[in-house]
Amino acid sequence: MKRIAALLIASSVLLGGCATQDTSLYYWGSYEAMIYEMYVEPGNAPAALQISKLEQDIQKADALGKQVPPGLFAHLGMMYAAEGKAGLAQEALLKEKALYPEATTMVETLLKNQQQGGNQ
């Protein structure tokens, strides 16, 4: 009986230790919660605040040696565009395209729309 109890305790400790390891490929930071808030309560997530949070998430991801999730740089680019920062918007969109080539069509459409918006 003591052996079974010891085995259960040892298993719990081992599994508990494994459960605390972060195996995620991406550092999500505040991105998911911010997207949710942006859609549920848009007034609580102005572009400037989103830019600040996304930039912090990017720095934290770099510090942890992780990638940011797909869509984060595209979202950042759109927030820069909303703030009238066309150069930074283009830079962020191109970074999205470089990191996630599967987003090429979307990014090129966003860049095209941004250029057309600037010419009107």
N, CA and C atoms as an extended XYZ file, in Angstrom:
360
Properties=species:S:1:pos:R:3:atomname:S:1:resname:S:1:resid:I:1 pbc="F F F"
N         0.818       -1.185        0.000 N   MET     1
C         0.000        0.000        0.000 CA  MET     1
C         0.866        1.255        0.000 C   MET     1
N         1.952        1.221        0.793 N   LYS     2
C         2.841        2.366        0.856 CA  LYS     2
C         3.511        2.589       -0.494 C   LYS     2
N         3.804        1.494       -1.198 N   ARG     3
C         4.432        1.609       -2.525 CA  ARG     3
C         3.499        2.307       -3.499 C   ARG     3
N         2.243        1.965       -3.472 N   ILE     4
C         1.259        2.565       -4.377 CA  ILE     4
C         1.115        4.050       -4.070 C   ILE     4
N         1.052        4.384       -2.780 N   ALA     5
C         0.936        5.794       -2.387 CA  ALA     5
C         2.167        6.567       -2.840 C   ALA     5
N         3.351        5.986       -2.658 N   ALA     6
C         4.585        6.648       -3.074 CA  ALA     6
C         4.616        6.816       -4.588 C   ALA     6
N         4.165        5.803       -5.301 N   LEU     7
C         4.118        5.873       -6.764 CA  LEU     7
C         3.149        6.958       -7.228 C   LEU     7
N         1.993        7.057       -6.588 N   LEU     8
C         1.021        8.090       -6.934 CA  LEU     8
C         1.566        9.486       -6.660 C   LEU     8
N         2.242        9.653       -5.537 N   ILE     9
C         2.822       10.958       -5.202 CA  ILE     9
C         3.913       11.316       -6.208 C   ILE     9
N         4.770       10.352       -6.521 N   ALA    10
C         5.845       10.604       -7.488 CA  ALA    10
C         5.271       10.941       -8.859 C   ALA    10
N         4.240       10.240       -9.262 N   SER    11
C         3.594       10.512      -10.553 CA  SER    11
C         2.987       11.905      -10.571 C   SER    11
N         2.352       12.273       -9.477 N   SER    12
C         1.737       13.604       -9.390 CA  SER    12
C         2.784       14.699       -9.500 C   SER    12
N         3.909       14.499       -8.822 N   VAL    13
C         4.982       15.497       -8.882 CA  VAL    13
C         5.533       15.602      -10.294 C   VAL    13
N         5.783       14.470      -10.921 N   LEU    14
C         6.309       14.486      -12.287 CA  LEU    14
C         5.337       15.120      -13.262 C   LEU    14
N         4.079       14.731      -13.194 N   LEU    15
C         3.078       15.290      -14.102 CA  LEU    15
C         2.831       16.754      -13.812 C   LEU    15
N         2.854       17.134      -12.561 N   GLY    16
C         2.683       18.537      -12.195 CA  GLY    16
C         3.805       19.392      -12.754 C   GLY    16
N         5.016       18.874      -12.707 N   GLY    17
C         6.157       19.594      -13.266 CA  GLY    17
C         6.045       19.733      -14.768 C   GLY    17
N         5.562       18.716      -15.433 N   CYS    18
C         5.391       18.773      -16.879 CA  CYS    18
C         4.290       19.753      -17.271 C   CYS    18
N         3.276       19.832      -16.458 N   ALA    19
C         2.147       20.694      -16.792 CA  ALA    19
C         2.513       22.167      -16.733 C   ALA    19
N         3.548       22.528      -15.990 N   THR    20
C         3.905       23.940      -15.867 CA  THR    20
C         4.853       24.396      -16.966 C   THR    20
N         5.383       23.494      -17.755 N   GLN    21
C         6.280       23.881      -18.832 CA  GLN    21
C         5.472       24.491      -19.972 C   GLN    21
N         5.994       25.603      -20.497 N   ASP    22
C         5.323       26.276      -21.609 CA  ASP    22
C         5.872       25.691      -22.910 C   ASP    22
N         5.038       24.946      -23.607 N   THR    23
C         5.468       24.317      -24.847 CA  THR    23
C         4.924       25.030      -26.072 C   THR    23
N         4.301       26.173      -25.871 N   SER    24
C         3.722       26.922      -26.978 CA  SER    24
C         4.822       27.470      -27.880 C   SER    24
N         4.599       27.380      -29.157 N   LEU    25
C         5.547       27.917      -30.132 CA  LEU    25
C         5.522       29.440      -30.116 C   LEU    25
N         4.373       30.001      -29.785 N   TYR    26
C         4.191       31.449      -29.856 CA  TYR    26
C         4.051       32.062      -28.471 C   TYR    26
N         4.425       33.328      -28.397 N   TYR    27
C         4.128       34.113      -27.206 CA  TYR    27
C         2.916       34.969      -27.550 C   TYR    27
N         1.790       34.675      -26.915 N   TRP    28
C         0.539       35.351      -27.228 CA  TRP    28
C         0.376       36.655      -26.474 C   TRP    28
N         0.944       36.759      -25.298 N   GLY    29
C         0.837       37.984      -24.517 CA  GLY    29
C        -0.606       38.431      -24.373 C   GLY    29
N        -0.856       39.694      -24.645 N   SER    30
C        -2.201       40.253      -24.498 CA  SER    30
C        -2.991       40.227      -25.802 C   SER    30
N        -2.425       39.628      -26.842 N   TYR    31
C        -3.017       39.695      -28.182 CA  TYR    31
C        -4.453       39.162      -28.236 C   TYR    31
N        -4.668       37.952      -27.735 N   GLU    32
C        -6.013       37.355      -27.804 CA  GLU    32
C        -7.039       38.169      -27.016 C   GLU    32
N        -6.678       38.561      -25.805 N   ALA    33
C        -7.606       39.331      -24.970 CA  ALA    33
C        -7.894       40.687      -25.602 C   ALA    33
N        -6.887       41.287      -26.225 N   MET    34
C        -7.062       42.583      -26.856 CA  MET    34
C        -7.997       42.480      -28.061 C   MET    34
N        -7.831       41.454      -28.864 N   ILE    35
C        -8.707       41.251      -30.020 CA  ILE    35
C       -10.147       41.067      -29.537 C   ILE    35
N       -10.322       40.276      -28.519 N   TYR    36
C       -11.654       40.057      -27.970 CA  TYR    36
C       -12.261       41.387      -27.513 C   TYR    36
N       -11.501       42.143      -26.745 N   GLU    37
C       -12.002       43.418      -26.237 CA  GLU    37
C       -12.298       44.394      -27.375 C   GLU    37
N       -11.474       44.369      -28.402 N   MET    38
C       -11.662       45.270      -29.534 CA  MET    38
C       -13.026       45.048      -30.189 C   MET    38
N       -13.440       43.800      -30.277 N   TYR    39
C       -14.718       43.498      -30.904 CA  TYR    39
C       -15.897       43.642      -29.957 C   TYR    39
N       -15.704       43.315      -28.688 N   VAL    40
C       -16.804       43.359      -27.727 CA  VAL    40
C       -17.054       44.792      -27.247 C   VAL    40
N       -15.974       45.509      -26.927 N   GLU    41
C       -16.087       46.891      -26.449 CA  GLU    41
C       -15.063       47.758      -27.174 C   GLU    41
N       -15.354       48.126      -28.414 N   PRO    42
C       -14.383       48.839      -29.245 CA  PRO    42
C       -13.827       50.124      -28.622 C   PRO    42
N       -14.606       50.842      -27.855 N   GLY    43
C       -14.132       52.082      -27.250 CA  GLY    43
C       -13.035       51.882      -26.221 C   GLY    43
N       -12.927       50.669      -25.689 N   ASN    44
C       -11.908       50.380      -24.677 CA  ASN    44
C       -10.566       50.001      -25.275 C   ASN    44
N       -10.494       49.907      -26.600 N   ALA    45
C        -9.250       49.464      -27.239 CA  ALA    45
C        -8.869       50.407      -28.387 C   ALA    45
N        -8.544       51.679      -28.068 N   PRO    46
C        -8.135       52.588      -29.139 CA  PRO    46
C        -6.821       52.126      -29.776 C   PRO    46
N        -6.597       52.558      -30.999 N   ALA    47
C        -5.419       52.118      -31.759 CA  ALA    47
C        -4.114       52.355      -30.997 C   ALA    47
N        -3.965       53.512      -30.371 N   ALA    48
C        -2.718       53.821      -29.652 CA  ALA    48
C        -2.459       52.828      -28.523 C   ALA    48
N        -3.500       52.438      -27.811 N   LEU    49
C        -3.352       51.461      -26.731 CA  LEU    49
C        -2.980       50.090      -27.293 C   LEU    49
N        -3.623       49.709      -28.380 N   GLN    50
C        -3.307       48.423      -29.006 CA  GLN    50
C        -1.857       48.396      -29.489 C   GLN    50
N        -1.405       49.489      -30.093 N   ILE    51
C        -0.014       49.568      -30.559 CA  ILE    51
C         0.932       49.361      -29.388 C   ILE    51
N         0.677       50.046      -28.297 N   SER    52
C         1.532       49.932      -27.121 CA  SER    52
C         1.592       48.493      -26.610 C   SER    52
N         0.437       47.849      -26.501 N   LYS    53
C         0.389       46.467      -26.003 CA  LYS    53
C         1.082       45.503      -26.966 C   LYS    53
N         0.852       45.688      -28.256 N   LEU    54
C         1.469       44.796      -29.248 CA  LEU    54
C         2.982       44.960      -29.260 C   LEU    54
N         3.454       46.186      -29.164 N   GLU    55
C         4.901       46.413      -29.130 CA  GLU    55
C         5.518       45.769      -27.886 C   GLU    55
N         4.829       45.847      -26.756 N   GLN    56
C         5.302       45.189      -25.533 CA  GLN    56
C         5.336       43.678      -25.712 C   GLN    56
N         4.298       43.129      -26.344 N   ASP    57
C         4.253       41.686      -26.590 CA  ASP    57
C         5.399       41.241      -27.490 C   ASP    57
N         5.722       42.033      -28.498 N   ILE    58
C         6.824       41.702      -29.407 CA  ILE    58
C         8.139       41.693      -28.647 C   ILE    58
N         8.356       42.690      -27.803 N   GLN    59
C         9.587       42.743      -27.001 CA  GLN    59
C         9.688       41.559      -26.052 C   GLN    59
N         8.571       41.212      -25.428 N   LYS    60
C         8.562       40.083      -24.495 CA  LYS    60
C         8.819       38.767      -25.242 C   LYS    60
N         8.213       38.614      -26.417 N   ALA    61
C         8.438       37.406      -27.217 CA  ALA    61
C         9.916       37.281      -27.573 C   ALA    61
N        10.518       38.387      -27.982 N   ASP    62
C        11.955       38.377      -28.303 CA  ASP    62
C        12.778       37.969      -27.083 C   ASP    62
N        12.440       38.528      -25.930 N   ALA    63
C        13.175       38.215      -24.707 CA  ALA    63
C        13.052       36.740      -24.328 C   ALA    63
N        11.902       36.149      -24.635 N   LEU    64
C        11.670       34.733      -24.313 CA  LEU    64
C        12.155       33.797      -25.416 C   LEU    64
N        12.587       34.370      -26.539 N   GLY    65
C        13.030       33.544      -27.664 CA  GLY    65
C        11.883       32.858      -28.375 C   GLY    65
N        10.714       33.485      -28.366 N   LYS    66
C         9.538       32.900      -29.016 CA  LYS    66
C         9.081       33.783      -30.162 C   LYS    66
N         8.266       33.211      -31.019 N   GLN    67
C         7.670       33.944      -32.117 CA  GLN    67
C         6.370       34.580      -31.661 C   GLN    67
N         6.006       35.668      -32.322 N   VAL    68
C         4.666       36.210      -32.097 CA  VAL    68
C         3.714       35.394      -32.959 C   VAL    68
N         2.444       35.333      -32.585 N   PRO    69
C         1.499       34.511      -33.343 CA  PRO    69
C         1.172       35.116      -34.706 C   PRO    69
N         0.721       34.280      -35.626 N   PRO    70
C         0.296       34.788      -36.931 CA  PRO    70
C        -0.782       35.848      -36.754 C   PRO    70
N        -0.665       36.903      -37.522 N   GLY    71
C        -1.650       37.967      -37.488 CA  GLY    71
C        -1.269       39.144      -36.621 C   GLY    71
N        -0.337       38.949      -35.688 N   LEU    72
C        -0.001       40.036      -34.773 CA  LEU    72
C         0.623       41.215      -35.522 C   LEU    72
N         1.589       40.965      -36.383 N   PHE    73
C         2.216       42.073      -37.114 CA  PHE    73
C         1.241       42.711      -38.095 C   PHE    73
N         0.349       41.924      -38.684 N   ALA    74
C        -0.666       42.490      -39.581 CA  ALA    74
C        -1.599       43.397      -38.786 C   ALA    74
N        -1.985       42.950      -37.624 N   HIS    75
C        -2.853       43.760      -36.765 CA  HIS    75
C        -2.134       45.050      -36.349 C   HIS    75
N        -0.877       44.912      -35.974 N   LEU    76
C        -0.087       46.082      -35.608 CA  LEU    76
C        -0.013       47.059      -36.778 C   LEU    76
N         0.187       46.535      -37.972 N   GLY    77
C         0.224       47.378      -39.164 CA  GLY    77
C        -1.070       48.137      -39.372 C   GLY    77
N        -2.181       47.475      -39.138 N   MET    78
C        -3.474       48.132      -39.305 CA  MET    78
C        -3.685       49.214      -38.242 C   MET    78
N        -3.182       48.980      -37.055 N   MET    79
C        -3.307       49.994      -36.002 CA  MET    79
C        -2.407       51.197      -36.306 C   MET    79
N        -1.204       50.927      -36.836 N   TYR    80
C        -0.340       52.038      -37.258 CA  TYR    80
C        -1.038       52.850      -38.347 C   TYR    80
N        -1.651       52.177      -39.300 N   ALA    81
C        -2.363       52.868      -40.379 CA  ALA    81
C        -3.501       53.713      -39.815 C   ALA    81
N        -4.214       53.184      -38.828 N   ALA    82
C        -5.308       53.927      -38.208 CA  ALA    82
C        -4.804       55.191      -37.519 C   ALA    82
N        -3.557       55.162      -37.076 N   GLU    83
C        -2.946       56.320      -36.423 CA  GLU    83
C        -2.232       57.237      -37.421 C   GLU    83
N        -2.313       56.903      -38.731 N   GLY    84
C        -1.685       57.730      -39.757 CA  GLY    84
C        -0.188       57.522      -39.899 C   GLY    84
N         0.318       56.400      -39.419 N   LYS    85
C         1.752       56.082      -39.481 CA  LYS    85
C         1.988       55.084      -40.606 C   LYS    85
N         1.914       55.580      -41.847 N   ALA    86
C         1.964       54.716      -43.030 CA  ALA    86
C         3.272       53.930      -43.127 C   ALA    86
N         4.394       54.548      -42.828 N   GLY    87
C         5.682       53.855      -42.911 CA  GLY    87
C         5.774       52.691      -41.949 C   GLY    87
N         5.360       52.918      -40.718 N   LEU    88
C         5.373       51.840      -39.719 CA  LEU    88
C         4.360       50.758      -40.064 C   LEU    88
N         3.234       51.174      -40.634 N   ALA    89
C         2.210       50.206      -41.047 CA  ALA    89
C         2.778       49.277      -42.108 C   ALA    89
N         3.435       49.852      -43.098 N   GLN    90
C         4.009       49.044      -44.179 CA  GLN    90
C         5.087       48.106      -43.630 C   GLN    90
N         5.913       48.616      -42.747 N   GLU    91
C         6.979       47.806      -42.144 CA  GLU    91
C         6.398       46.607      -41.395 C   GLU    91
N         5.361       46.837      -40.610 N   ALA    92
C         4.741       45.748      -39.838 CA  ALA    92
C         4.083       44.728      -40.768 C   ALA    92
N         3.418       45.204      -41.811 N   LEU    93
C         2.771       44.288      -42.752 CA  LEU    93
C         3.800       43.432      -43.485 C   LEU    93
N         4.905       44.038      -43.865 N   LEU    94
C         5.953       43.268      -44.548 CA  LEU    94
C         6.599       42.251      -43.605 C   LEU    94
N         6.678       42.596      -42.328 N   LYS    95
C         7.200       41.653      -41.336 CA  LYS    95
C         6.256       40.445      -41.212 C   LYS    95
N         4.951       40.700      -41.226 N   GLU    96
C         3.960       39.612      -41.190 CA  GLU    96
C         4.174       38.688      -42.381 C   GLU    96
N         4.341       39.279      -43.545 N   LYS    97
C         4.530       38.504      -44.782 CA  LYS    97
C         5.816       37.685      -44.717 C   LYS    97
N         6.884       38.267      -44.172 N   ALA    98
C         8.162       37.553      -44.066 CA  ALA    98
C         8.079       36.380      -43.091 C   ALA    98
N         7.405       36.599      -41.966 N   LEU    99
C         7.289       35.538      -40.961 CA  LEU    99
C         6.302       34.451      -41.360 C   LEU    99
N         5.228       34.863      -42.035 N   TYR   100
C         4.152       33.939      -42.372 CA  TYR   100
C         3.804       34.087      -43.851 C   TYR   100
N         4.576       33.442      -44.733 N   PRO   101
C         4.345       33.571      -46.178 CA  PRO   101
C         2.929       33.207      -46.612 C   PRO   101
N         2.250       32.403      -45.832 N   GLU   102
C         0.878       32.044      -46.176 CA  GLU   102
C        -0.054       33.253      -46.083 C   GLU   102
N         0.417       34.330      -45.468 N   ALA   103
C        -0.376       35.558      -45.353 CA  ALA   103
C        -0.100       36.537      -46.494 C   ALA   103
N         0.684       36.126      -47.492 N   THR   104
C         1.096       37.020      -48.567 CA  THR   104
C        -0.081       37.697      -49.259 C   THR   104
N        -1.086       36.944      -49.646 N   THR   105
C        -2.224       37.520      -50.360 CA  THR   105
C        -2.927       38.565      -49.499 C   THR   105
N        -3.149       38.245      -48.248 N   MET   106
C        -3.808       39.191      -47.352 CA  MET   106
C        -2.963       40.450      -47.179 C   MET   106
N        -1.662       40.273      -46.943 N   VAL   107
C        -0.780       41.419      -46.711 CA  VAL   107
C        -0.697       42.295      -47.954 C   VAL   107
N        -0.565       41.680      -49.113 N   GLU   108
C        -0.490       42.476      -50.337 CA  GLU   108
C        -1.787       43.250      -50.580 C   GLU   108
N        -2.910       42.670      -50.234 N   THR   109
C        -4.190       43.377      -50.345 CA  THR   109
C        -4.233       44.556      -49.379 C   THR   109
N        -3.788       44.342      -48.150 N   LEU   110
C        -3.763       45.429      -47.170 CA  LEU   110
C        -2.824       46.547      -47.605 C   LEU   110
N        -1.658       46.181      -48.135 N   LEU   111
C        -0.714       47.193      -48.622 CA  LEU   111
C        -1.298       47.974      -49.790 C   LEU   111
N        -1.949       47.277      -50.693 N   LYS   112
C        -2.581       47.932      -51.847 CA  LYS   112
C        -3.663       48.898      -51.394 C   LYS   112
N        -4.499       48.450      -50.452 N   ASN   113
C        -5.557       49.297      -49.921 CA  ASN   113
C        -4.973       50.525      -49.206 C   ASN   113
N        -3.877       50.311      -48.492 N   GLN   114
C        -3.229       51.421      -47.784 CA  GLN   114
C        -2.704       52.449      -48.789 C   GLN   114
N        -2.097       51.982      -49.867 N   GLN   115
C        -1.566       52.886      -50.897 CA  GLN   115
C        -2.690       53.636      -51.579 C   GLN   115
N        -3.783       52.962      -51.885 N   GLN   116
C        -4.916       53.614      -52.528 CA  GLN   116
C        -5.563       54.626      -51.599 C   GLN   116
N        -5.606       54.323      -50.337 N   GLY   117
C        -6.177       55.256      -49.360 CA  GLY   117
C        -5.345       56.507      -49.227 C   GLY   117
N        -4.025       56.373      -49.399 N   GLY   118
C        -3.135       57.522      -49.301 CA  GLY   118
C        -3.179       58.399      -50.547 C   GLY   118
N        -3.655       57.839      -51.678 N   ASN   119
C        -3.679       58.596      -52.912 CA  ASN   119
C        -4.996       59.342      -53.125 C   ASN   119
N        -5.966       59.108      -52.272 N   GLN   120
C        -7.268       59.743      -52.472 CA  GLN   120
C        -7.327       61.085      -51.805 C   GLN   120
